[in-house]
Amino acid sequence: MLGQYVTKTRKTHPLIHCITNYVTVNDVANIILACGASPIMADEVDEVEDITAICQGLTLNIGTLNHRTVQSMLAAGKKAKGLGHPVVLDPVGAGASPLRTRAAALILEELEPEVIRGNISEIRALANQSGKARGVDADVQDAVTPENLDAALAFLKAFAKKTHSVVAATGAMDVVCDGENAYVIQNGRPEMSRITGTGCQLSGMTAAFAASAPAAERLDAVAAAVCTMGVAGETAFGYLAPYEGNATYARRIIDAVDHMDEKTLDQEARYARR
């Protein structure tokens, strides 16, 4: 059951190095703390290797992209790979501009990250090195639906197999897969899309869950992180008063992750194996 990865993360308490975007850095740090891990944010190229060396996982997020941090990401990623630490790539906005698409493709080629976590448009753009992402949001034509699920699964499994990564495509319907197996997850709330940074938060938490599990269990650990975020979104929404909005909702999602336990996740996670 996936709930065991909530317990494992809290017991192992991994330190996660985040090179992430400055729009959401505080929320990423707080959700990593809420799931039982610890964050450290460092993007200066002269120290990223040293910081990565004391951590157990690394998340790379290109949300506020610049040439300086790309070099920092490559340096930190190569250090993490040498140490056997999982690297999570969040290709925020890939497909929205040539620079983003090229940077994400470079990181993918140079580092071969263990996990790629993004919306379906970003992942399609990364796979095709082009795309139609609408800013950092998925294009509605790319959305995974019951009607196109089989085709989406085939595409995502092929991409995962090619990249030797666990791929997590998140949206209204989430798919987490490696080259052979997949979880189709249906937790979460549509209102989560109105909060800046839920995807960035999930990428940070994914690195924590992945760092807490053996490599052979990485698919399950990533699926557990995705389910945790979705269940937290449902729980938090249930506590909103009529006069409260997305600012309160954002805080309550972090609270819900902070209170998440193995039993709750196993009871509330809705997924199918494919």
N, C-alpha and C positions, 0 to 999 in steps of 0.2 A: 504494500500500500504506500501511496505517496507521502502520507503524513510523517513517515519515519525521517524524511529529509528535513523537516522542520526541527525535529529533535536533534538530528545529527549536526545541523548548523549551530544550534544553541550550545551543544556540548563541545564542539570543536572550536567555536568562536574564532573563525579565520579573520585575518587582517587583509583587507581588500584595497589594492591600489587603484584609484580612479583617475583617469585622465578624461574628464568629462566636460560638458559645456557649462559656461558660467550662468546661464539662465536657470539651471536646475540643480546646481552643485549642492546647495544646502539640503534640498529634498532628497537627493540621492544619498547623502551622508546619513540623514535621519532614518531612511528606510533600511539602510544596511544595519544601523544600530538596532532598529526595531526587530529585525529578523534574527538578532543574536550575534551578528558579526561586528567588525570594527572597520571604519573607513579611514583611508588616508588619501588626501588629494595633493598631488605634486605633478607639475607639468614642465618644470625647468629641465632642459635636456642634460645639464651638468649633474643633476642628482637623481634622475628617474631610475637609472640602473641600481643605484644604492637603495632607493626606496623599495623598488620591486623585490630586491634580494631579501628583504625582511618580511615580505608579505606572502600570502598563500594563493592569491588570485589577482587578476588584472582585468579591468574593464576599460575599453577604449570607445569613446563617443565623439563623433565628429560634428556635433550639433552647432557649435560656434567655431567653425573651421578656420584655421590659418596655417601658413606654411611652417611656422615655428613649432606648433604642437604636433604636426604630422611627424616631424623628425623625432620629437620626444616619444610619440607613440611607437615608432619603429624601434627606437633604442630600448624602451621599456619592454616592448613585446619580445624582442630577441632575447633579452635577459630572462624574462619569464619562461620562454620556451626552453632555454638552456637549463632552467631549474625544474622543469616539468610541471609548472603551474598553469592552470587553465586560463586562457585568454578569451574574453568575450568582446566581440566587435558589434557595435551598434552603429550602422551606417546611416545616421540621421540625414534625411533629405537627399540621399543618393538618387540621382535622376532629376533633381531640381536644377542643377547647374553642372556644367562639365567639370569644374574644379572638384565638387563633391564626389562626383562619380569616379573621377580618376583617383582621388585620394583613397576612397573606400576600396577601389580595385587594387591599388598599390599595397595597402595594408593587408588585404586578403592574400595577395600573391606572395608578399615578403614573409608574412607571419603564419599563414595557415591557422587561423584561430580555431580553438576547440569548439566555440559556440558563436553563431551569428544570430543576433536578435534584432528584428526590425519589423516594420509593417510590410505587407505583401508587395506594395509598390517599390519600396526601397530594395527588397530582396530581388524582385524582378529586374530592377535597374542594375543591381550589382551583378546579377547573373548575365545580363545582356550588355552591360556597360553603356546603357542608355535607359530612357524611361520617361514616365509622365507623372512623377510624384508632384503633388500639389503642396509645395513647401515641404513641411515635415509630415503631412497627412497623406494617407493612402488615397489613391485615385479610386473613385467609386466603381469604376469599371474593373478594377483589380480585386475587389472584395471577394473573400472566400465565402461561398454560400452553399447550402445543401445541393443546389443544382450543379455547381461546378466543382464540388469537393473532390471527385475522383481525379479530374484533370489537375487540380491544385496539388493534390497529394503526389501525383506522378511527377510534376515539375519540381516540387520541393524535395522529394526523395532523390531525384536525379541530381539536383544541385548539392544536396548534402553528401551524396556519394562522391561527386566530383571534387568537392572541397575537403572531404574527410572531416566534416564538421557536424555538430548537432545544430540544426536550423530551427529557430523558433519564429514563426510568422504570426504576429499577434494582431487582433482586430476584433470584429464582432464575433467571429469564430476563430479560435486559435489552433494552429497546427504546430506541433513540435515533433521533429523527425530526425532520424539518421538515414543512412542509405537504404535501410531495409524496413524499419518499423516506425510507426507514428502514433502520437496521441492527438486526438481531435477533442478540443476542450471548449466547453460552452459555459464557463463562468464569466462573471463581470457584469457591468452595467453600461449602457450607451452613454450615460452622463460622464463616465470617466474620460471620454474624448474631449470634454470641455475643460479639463485640467491640464495645464502645461506641465509636462514632465513625467507622466505616469509610465511612459515607455522607458525614459532614462532611468527612473527608479527601478523598473523591472530588470533592466540590464545590470544594474549594480547588484540587486538581490540575486540575480541569476549567477553572477560570479561567486557570490558567497555560498550558494547552494552547491555549485559545481566544485568549489574548493573543498567542500566538506564530504564529498563522496568519492569513491574510487572511480577511475577512468571507465571501468566496465559498466558503471551505473550512471554515467553522465546523462544519457537520454532521460532516465527516470528523474534524476535530480533537477534537470532543467524543466521538465514537465511539472514537477512539484512547485518550482518557483512561479511558473505561469499560473498554476491553479491558486497558489497562495495570493497572488495579486488580484485575481478575479474574485475569489471568495472575500477578500478584504474589501473590494469595491462594493460587493453586495451587502456585506455587513454594515459598512459605513453609511451607505445610502439609507438603510433601514432606520438609522438613528437621526436622520436629518429632520428638523422641525420645518414646518411650511415656510417660514420666513428665512431659512438658511439656504445658502447657495454654494457655489463651487469652492470658495475660499475655505469654508468650514469643512466641506466634503474632502478637500485635499488633506487637511489635518487629520480627519477621522480615518482616512485610509491608512495613514501611518499608525494611528492608534490600533486599528484592527489588526495590522501585521504584528504589532507589539504584543497583542494578546493571542495571536494565533498559536495553536498547539496541534499536536499530532492527531488527536481525536477529532477536533473540529475540521481539519482539512480532510480527513478520511470520510467524514460524514457529509461534507458540503461540496467536495470536488465532483464535477460532472464531466466525465470524459469517456471516450471509447478508444480502444486500441485498434489500429488498422495496419 
